[in-house]
Amino acid sequence: MKKNAGMFILFLVLGWLIGAWIAKALEPVHSLSFLTHATMISWSPKANLDIISYNLTIQLKLSLLSLIGMITAIWLYRRF
């Protein structure tokens, strides 16, 4: 497999997504709440330049399990 930035980002996003899905599935288990509690990171740039205006909102939801999924994805990417 050829390693490049696109494949690395794909692995990273898939690891994040799988970790988030596992965290969502384990939310009802109260003893694992430290793994499933998510923190929302938000960035909202906006501008009004008279002829054009924009308002963009980016929100990232990060939990410990999604971070573990990303670390596992990096490990798998480096291994293969």
N, CA, C and O atoms as a Tinker XYZ file with bonds, in Angstrom:
   320  protein
     1  N      0.849000   -1.175000    0.000000    73     2
     2  CA     0.000000    0.000000    0.000000    64     1     3
     3  C      0.893000    1.236000    0.000000    63     2     4     5
     4  O      1.829000    1.339000    0.793000    81     3
     5  N      0.597000    2.161000   -0.888000    73     3     6
     6  CA     1.363000    3.391000   -0.978000    64     5     7
     7  C      0.914000    4.360000    0.117000    63     6     8     9
     8  O     -0.276000    4.630000    0.278000    81     7
     9  N      1.890000    4.877000    0.863000    73     7    10
    10  CA     1.579000    5.802000    1.956000    64     9    11
    11  C      1.679000    7.236000    1.450000    63    10    12    13
    12  O      2.681000    7.633000    0.856000    81    11
    13  N      0.627000    8.000000    1.698000    73    11    14
    14  CA     0.626000    9.421000    1.369000    64    13    15
    15  C     -0.297000   10.149000    2.338000    63    14    16    17
    16  O     -0.928000    9.518000    3.186000    81    15
    17  N     -0.379000   11.438000    2.221000    73    15    18
    18  CA    -1.158000   12.249000    3.158000    64    17    19
    19  C     -2.653000   11.930000    3.072000    63    18    20    21
    20  O     -3.340000   11.930000    4.093000    81    19
    21  N     -3.158000   11.663000    1.883000    73    19    22
    22  CA    -4.574000   11.351000    1.725000    64    21    23
    23  C     -4.964000   10.076000    2.452000    63    22    24    25
    24  O     -6.000000   10.029000    3.115000    81    23
    25  N     -4.140000    9.043000    2.333000    73    23    26
    26  CA    -4.412000    7.782000    3.031000    64    25    27
    27  C     -4.308000    7.974000    4.541000    63    26    28    29
    28  O     -5.091000    7.393000    5.292000    81    27
    29  N     -3.353000    8.778000    4.992000    73    27    30
    30  CA    -3.206000    9.037000    6.422000    64    29    31
    31  C     -4.444000    9.733000    6.980000    63    30    32    33
    32  O     -4.936000    9.362000    8.046000    81    31
    33  N     -4.944000   10.728000    6.273000    73    31    34
    34  CA    -6.149000   11.442000    6.713000    64    33    35
    35  C     -7.357000   10.508000    6.694000    63    34    36    37
    36  O     -8.197000   10.565000    7.593000    81    35
    37  N     -7.450000    9.655000    5.684000    73    35    38
    38  CA    -8.543000    8.683000    5.620000    64    37    39
    39  C     -8.508000    7.737000    6.823000    63    38    40    41
    40  O     -9.537000    7.494000    7.453000    81    39
    41  N     -7.326000    7.203000    7.142000    73    39    42
    42  CA    -7.183000    6.339000    8.307000    64    41    43
    43  C     -7.573000    7.087000    9.574000    63    42    44    45
    44  O     -8.275000    6.542000   10.426000    81    43
    45  N     -7.124000    8.331000    9.704000    73    43    46
    46  CA    -7.401000    9.125000   10.897000    64    45    47
    47  C     -8.896000    9.377000   11.071000    63    46    48    49
    48  O     -9.427000    9.223000   12.172000    81    47
    49  N     -9.572000    9.760000   10.003000    73    47    50
    50  CA   -11.013000   10.025000   10.069000    64    49    51
    51  C    -11.792000    8.742000   10.349000    63    50    52    53
    52  O    -12.738000    8.755000   11.136000    81    51
    53  N    -11.409000    7.648000    9.721000    73    51    54
    54  CA   -12.100000    6.379000    9.975000    64    53    55
    55  C    -11.889000    5.910000   11.416000    63    54    56    57
    56  O    -12.817000    5.394000   12.038000    81    55
    57  N    -10.687000    6.085000   11.946000    73    55    58
    58  CA   -10.444000    5.739000   13.346000    64    57    59
    59  C    -11.272000    6.586000   14.283000    63    58    60    61
    60  O    -11.818000    6.086000   15.267000    81    59
    61  N    -11.368000    7.878000   13.978000    73    59    62
    62  CA   -12.179000    8.796000   14.779000    64    61    63
    63  C    -13.650000    8.387000   14.730000    63    62    64    65
    64  O    -14.332000    8.361000   15.754000    81    63
    65  N    -14.125000    8.071000   13.532000    73    63    66
    66  CA   -15.524000    7.684000   13.347000    64    65    67
    67  C    -15.853000    6.377000   14.062000    63    66    68    69
    68  O    -16.888000    6.278000   14.720000    81    67
    69  N    -14.999000    5.390000   13.942000    73    67    70
    70  CA   -15.244000    4.103000   14.605000    64    69    71
    71  C    -15.198000    4.270000   16.122000    63    70    72    73
    72  O    -16.017000    3.689000   16.834000    81    71
    73  N    -14.247000    5.060000   16.619000    73    71    74
    74  CA   -14.193000    5.328000   18.055000    64    73    75
    75  C    -15.435000    6.052000   18.542000    63    74    76    77
    76  O    -15.939000    5.754000   19.625000    81    75
    77  N    -15.937000    7.000000   17.759000    73    75    78
    78  CA   -17.157000    7.721000   18.133000    64    77    79
    79  C    -18.366000    6.797000   18.127000    63    78    80    81
    80  O    -19.233000    6.915000   18.993000    81    79
    81  N    -18.439000    5.877000   17.163000    73    79    82
    82  CA   -19.543000    4.914000   17.125000    64    81    83
    83  C    -19.507000    3.987000   18.336000    63    82    84    85
    84  O    -20.549000    3.681000   18.916000    81    83
    85  N    -18.322000    3.542000   18.715000    73    83    86
    86  CA   -18.202000    2.677000   19.893000    64    85    87
    87  C    -18.604000    3.457000   21.147000    63    86    88    89
    88  O    -19.288000    2.920000   22.017000    81    87
    89  N    -18.184000    4.720000   21.241000    73    87    90
    90  CA   -18.562000    5.556000   22.382000    64    89    91
    91  C    -20.077000    5.750000   22.432000    63    90    92    93
    92  O    -20.673000    5.720000   23.509000    81    91
    93  N    -20.686000    5.944000   21.293000    73    91    94
    94  CA   -22.143000    6.115000   21.242000    64    93    95
    95  C    -22.858000    4.829000   21.677000    63    94    96    97
    96  O    -23.881000    4.885000   22.361000    81    95
    97  N    -22.322000    3.689000   21.283000    73    95    98
    98  CA   -22.931000    2.413000   21.652000    64    97    99
    99  C    -22.764000    2.120000   23.141000    63    98   100   101
   100  O    -23.611000    1.447000   23.730000    81    99
   101  N    -21.690000    2.610000   23.761000    73    99   102
   102  CA   -21.425000    2.340000   25.172000    64   101   103
   103  C    -21.949000    3.427000   26.108000    63   102   104   105
   104  O    -21.714000    3.354000   27.314000    81   103
   105  N    -22.652000    4.428000   25.586000    73   103   106
   106  CA   -23.193000    5.494000   26.437000    64   105   107
   107  C    -24.113000    4.991000   27.548000    63   106   108   109
   108  O    -24.054000    5.534000   28.651000    81   107
   109  N    -24.961000    3.984000   27.322000    73   107   110
   110  CA   -25.837000    3.518000   28.409000    64   109   111
   111  C    -25.096000    2.876000   29.590000    63   110   112   113
   112  O    -25.660000    2.768000   30.678000    81   111
   113  N    -23.858000    2.455000   29.393000    73   111   114
   114  CA   -23.083000    1.822000   30.463000    64   113   115
   115  C    -22.477000    2.931000   31.319000    63   114   116   117
   116  O    -21.536000    3.601000   30.892000    81   115
   117  N    -23.009000    3.128000   32.522000    73   115   118
   118  CA   -22.600000    4.247000   33.374000    64   117   119
   119  C    -21.181000    4.092000   33.910000    63   118   120   121
   120  O    -20.521000    5.096000   34.179000    81   119
   121  N    -20.699000    2.876000   34.071000    73   119   122
   122  CA   -19.348000    2.687000   34.596000    64   121   123
   123  C    -18.276000    3.078000   33.583000    63   122   124   125
   124  O    -17.113000    3.239000   33.955000    81   123
   125  N    -18.643000    3.235000   32.309000    73   123   126
   126  CA   -17.687000    3.640000   31.266000    64   125   127
   127  C    -17.892000    5.085000   30.832000    63   126   128   129
   128  O    -17.492000    5.465000   29.732000    81   127
   129  N    -18.506000    5.884000   31.680000    73   127   130
   130  CA   -18.807000    7.262000   31.296000    64   129   131
   131  C    -17.551000    8.096000   31.069000    63   130   132   133
   132  O    -17.584000    9.061000   30.305000    81   131
   133  N    -16.437000    7.736000   31.724000    73   131   134
   134  CA   -15.193000    8.478000   31.492000    64   133   135
   135  C    -14.652000    8.253000   30.080000    63   134   136   137
   136  O    -13.902000    9.085000   29.570000    81   135
   137  N    -15.016000    7.153000   29.450000    73   135   138
   138  CA   -14.601000    6.890000   28.069000    64   137   139
   139  C    -15.539000    7.514000   27.047000    63   138   140   141
   140  O    -15.113000    7.882000   25.952000    81   139
   141  N    -16.811000    7.633000   27.401000    73   139   142
   142  CA   -17.810000    8.060000   26.424000    64   141   143
   143  C    -18.182000    9.531000   26.516000    63   142   144   145
   144  O    -18.857000   10.044000   25.624000    81   143
   145  N    -17.763000   10.222000   27.568000    73   143   146
   146  CA   -18.089000   11.648000   27.700000    64   145   147
   147  C    -17.373000   12.439000   26.604000    63   146   148   149
   148  O    -16.148000   12.393000   26.497000    81   147
   149  N    -18.133000   13.150000   25.806000    73   147   150
   150  CA   -17.571000   13.878000   24.657000    64   149   151
   151  C    -17.460000   15.365000   24.958000    63   150   152   153
   152  O    -18.305000   15.948000   25.637000    81   151
   153  N    -16.402000   15.955000   24.439000    73   151   154
   154  CA   -16.183000   17.392000   24.539000    64   153   155
   155  C    -16.378000   17.990000   23.151000    63   154   156   157
   156  O    -15.848000   17.479000   22.164000    81   155
   157  N    -17.133000   19.065000   23.085000    73   155   158
   158  CA   -17.406000   19.724000   21.809000    64   157   159
   159  C    -16.405000   20.853000   21.607000    63   158   160   161
   160  O    -16.274000   21.737000   22.453000    81   159
   161  N    -15.709000   20.816000   20.491000    73   159   162
   162  CA   -14.802000   21.885000   20.093000    64   161   163
   163  C    -15.463000   22.595000   18.927000    63   162   164   165
   164  O    -15.818000   21.964000   17.932000    81   163
   165  N    -15.629000   23.906000   19.045000    73   163   166
   166  CA   -16.368000   24.657000   18.037000    64   165   167
   167  C    -15.544000   25.836000   17.541000    63   166   168   169
   168  O    -14.853000   26.495000   18.318000    81   167
   169  N    -15.625000   26.096000   16.240000    73   167   170
   170  CA   -14.956000   27.234000   15.623000    64   169   171
   171  C    -15.942000   27.842000   14.638000    63   170   172   173
   172  O    -16.483000   27.133000   13.789000    81   171
   173  N    -16.184000   29.148000   14.739000    73   171   174
   174  CA   -17.209000   29.779000   13.923000    64   173   175
   175  C    -16.715000   31.109000   13.343000    63   174   176   177
   176  O    -17.016000   32.169000   13.891000    81   175
   177  N    -15.962000   31.062000   12.242000    73   175   178
   178  CA   -15.545000   32.309000   11.614000    64   177   179
   179  C    -16.680000   32.901000   10.773000    63   178   180   181
   180  O    -17.444000   32.168000   10.145000    81   179
   181  N    -16.782000   34.220000   10.768000    73   179   182
   182  CA   -17.789000   34.871000    9.931000    64   181   183
   183  C    -17.295000   36.262000    9.559000    63   182   184   185
   184  O    -16.478000   36.863000   10.257000    81   183
   185  N    -17.816000   36.755000    8.438000    73   183   186
   186  CA   -17.436000   38.082000    7.966000    64   185   187
   187  C    -18.574000   38.668000    7.133000    63   186   188   189
   188  O    -19.342000   37.939000    6.506000    81   187
   189  N    -18.664000   39.973000    7.138000    73   187   190
   190  CA   -19.605000   40.701000    6.303000    64   189   191
   191  C    -18.813000   41.792000    5.592000    63   190   192   193
   192  O    -18.419000   42.783000    6.206000    81   191
   193  N    -18.583000   41.603000    4.291000    73   191   194
   194  CA   -17.759000   42.506000    3.506000    64   193   195
   195  C    -18.592000   43.328000    2.519000    63   194   196   197
   196  O    -18.097000   43.675000    1.446000    81   195
   197  N    -19.822000   43.640000    2.852000    73   195   198
   198  CA   -20.783000   44.394000    2.052000    64   197   199
   199  C    -21.241000   43.650000    0.803000    63   198   200   201
   200  O    -22.446000   43.520000    0.587000    81   199
   201  N    -20.329000   43.162000   -0.021000    73   199   202
   202  CA   -20.758000   42.466000   -1.236000    64   201   203
   203  C    -20.848000   40.954000   -1.044000    63   202   204   205
   204  O    -21.513000   40.255000   -1.809000    81   203
   205  N    -20.183000   40.473000   -0.029000    73   203   206
   206  CA   -20.235000   39.044000    0.268000    64   205   207
   207  C    -20.139000   38.866000    1.781000    63   206   208   209
   208  O    -19.417000   39.593000    2.464000    81   207
   209  N    -20.869000   37.902000    2.280000    73   207   210
   210  CA   -20.773000   37.580000    3.702000    64   209   211
   211  C    -20.802000   36.067000    3.845000    63   210   212   213
   212  O    -21.398000   35.357000    3.035000    81   211
   213  N    -20.150000   35.596000    4.885000    73   211   214
   214  CA   -20.160000   34.163000    5.138000    64   213   215
   215  C    -20.212000   33.910000    6.632000    63   214   216   217
   216  O    -19.784000   34.732000    7.443000    81   215
   217  N    -20.744000   32.759000    6.966000    73   215   218
   218  CA   -20.828000   32.296000    8.335000    64   217   219
   219  C    -20.605000   30.789000    8.309000    63   218   220   221
   220  O    -21.448000   30.039000    7.817000    81   219
   221  N    -19.494000   30.359000    8.827000    73   219   222
   222  CA   -19.111000   28.960000    8.783000    64   221   223
   223  C    -18.957000   28.447000   10.210000    63   222   224   225
   224  O    -18.302000   29.086000   11.034000    81   223
   225  N    -19.552000   27.307000   10.502000    73   223   226
   226  CA   -19.427000   26.708000   11.828000    64   225   227
   227  C    -18.866000   25.308000   11.686000    63   226   228   229
   228  O    -19.395000   24.485000   10.939000    81   227
   229  N    -17.792000   25.046000   12.408000    73   227   230
   230  CA   -17.176000   23.725000   12.433000    64   229   231
   231  C    -17.203000   23.245000   13.879000    63   230   232   233
   232  O    -16.701000   23.924000   14.775000    81   231
   233  N    -17.789000   22.074000   14.100000    73   231   234
   234  CA   -17.862000   21.495000   15.440000    64   233   235
   235  C    -17.242000   20.110000   15.421000    63   234   236   237
   236  O    -17.574000   19.284000   14.570000    81   235
   237  N    -16.351000   19.861000   16.348000    73   235   238
   238  CA   -15.703000   18.563000   16.485000    64   237   239
   239  C    -16.088000   17.971000   17.833000    63   238   240   241
   240  O    -15.971000   18.635000   18.863000    81   239
   241  N    -16.536000   16.752000   17.827000    73   239   242
   242  CA   -16.930000   16.061000   19.056000    64   241   243
   243  C    -15.853000   15.019000   19.352000    63   242   244   245
   244  O    -15.636000   14.093000   18.571000    81   243
   245  N    -15.182000   15.186000   20.491000    73   243   246
   246  CA   -14.034000   14.355000   20.819000    64   245   247
   247  C    -14.247000   13.682000   22.173000    63   246   248   249
   248  O    -14.525000   14.347000   23.171000    81   247
   249  N    -14.115000   12.364000   22.197000    73   247   250
   250  CA   -14.185000   11.604000   23.445000    64   249   251
   251  C    -12.911000   10.772000   23.562000    63   250   252   253
   252  O    -12.117000   10.692000   22.625000    81   251
   253  N    -12.734000   10.165000   24.711000    73   251   254
   254  CA   -11.538000    9.358000   24.921000    64   253   255
   255  C    -11.519000    8.152000   23.985000    63   254   256   257
   256  O    -10.457000    7.770000   23.492000    81   255
   257  N    -12.669000    7.554000   23.737000    73   255   258
   258  CA   -12.723000    6.414000   22.816000    64   257   259
   259  C    -12.432000    6.825000   21.372000    63   258   260   261
   260  O    -11.799000    6.071000   20.633000    81   259
   261  N    -12.882000    7.999000   20.966000    73   259   262
   262  CA   -12.559000    8.440000   19.607000    64   261   263
   263  C    -11.064000    8.755000   19.488000    63   262   264   265
   264  O    -10.466000    8.541000   18.433000    81   263
   265  N    -10.468000    9.259000   20.562000    73   263   266
   266  CA    -9.023000    9.488000   20.566000    64   265   267
   267  C     -8.264000    8.169000   20.490000    63   266   268   269
   268  O     -7.255000    8.068000   19.792000    81   267
   269  N     -8.748000    7.159000   21.209000    73   267   270
   270  CA    -8.134000    5.826000   21.133000    64   269   271
   271  C     -8.281000    5.254000   19.729000    63   270   272   273
   272  O     -7.361000    4.607000   19.228000    81   271
   273  N     -9.415000    5.480000   19.093000    73   271   274
   274  CA    -9.614000    5.038000   17.710000    64   273   275
   275  C     -8.652000    5.717000   16.754000    63   274   276   277
   276  O     -8.148000    5.079000   15.830000    81   275
   277  N     -8.390000    6.997000   16.958000    73   275   278
   278  CA    -7.442000    7.717000   16.107000    64   277   279
   279  C     -6.017000    7.204000   16.322000    63   278   280   281
   280  O     -5.265000    7.056000   15.359000    81   279
   281  N     -5.643000    6.933000   17.564000    73   279   282
   282  CA    -4.306000    6.399000   17.845000    64   281   283
   283  C     -4.144000    5.008000   17.239000    63   282   284   285
   284  O     -3.081000    4.685000   16.709000    81   283
   285  N     -5.184000    4.186000   17.312000    73   283   286
   286  CA    -5.155000    2.864000   16.690000    64   285   287
   287  C     -5.035000    2.976000   15.179000    63   286   288   289
   288  O     -4.327000    2.186000   14.555000    81   287
   289  N     -5.714000    3.945000   14.585000    73   287   290
   290  CA    -5.634000    4.145000   13.136000    64   289   291
   291  C     -4.223000    4.571000   12.725000    63   290   292   293
   292  O     -3.716000    4.122000   11.697000    81   291
   293  N     -3.593000    5.427000   13.516000    73   291   294
   294  CA    -2.207000    5.832000   13.221000    64   293   295
   295  C     -1.285000    4.627000   13.317000    63   294   296   297
   296  O     -0.402000    4.448000   12.478000    81   295
   297  N     -1.486000    3.798000   14.337000    73   295   298
   298  CA    -0.669000    2.591000   14.498000    64   297   299
   299  C     -0.847000    1.649000   13.308000    63   298   300   301
   300  O      0.129000    1.105000   12.790000    81   299
   301  N     -2.111000    1.456000   12.870000    73   299   302
   302  CA    -2.371000    0.587000   11.705000    64   301   303
   303  C     -1.776000    1.169000   10.432000    63   302   304   305
   304  O     -1.250000    0.431000    9.599000    81   303
   305  N     -1.854000    2.484000   10.275000    73   303   306
   306  CA    -1.282000    3.123000    9.086000    64   305   307
   307  C      0.229000    2.922000    9.036000    63   306   308   309
   308  O      0.784000    2.635000    7.975000    81   307
   309  N      0.887000    3.071000   10.167000    73   307   310
   310  CA     2.342000    2.903000   10.201000    64   309   311
   311  C      2.743000    1.451000   10.014000    63   310   312   313
   312  O      3.818000    1.161000    9.489000    81   311
   313  N      1.881000    0.536000   10.443000    73   311   314
   314  CA     2.198000   -0.884000   10.353000    64   313   315
   315  C      2.089000   -1.401000    8.919000    63   314   316   317
   316  O      2.891000   -2.233000    8.494000    81   315
   317  N      1.106000   -0.913000    8.182000    73   315   318
   318  CA     0.895000   -1.397000    6.814000    64   317   319
   319  C      1.445000   -0.445000    5.856000    63   318   320
   320  O      1.367000   -0.670000    4.648000    81   319
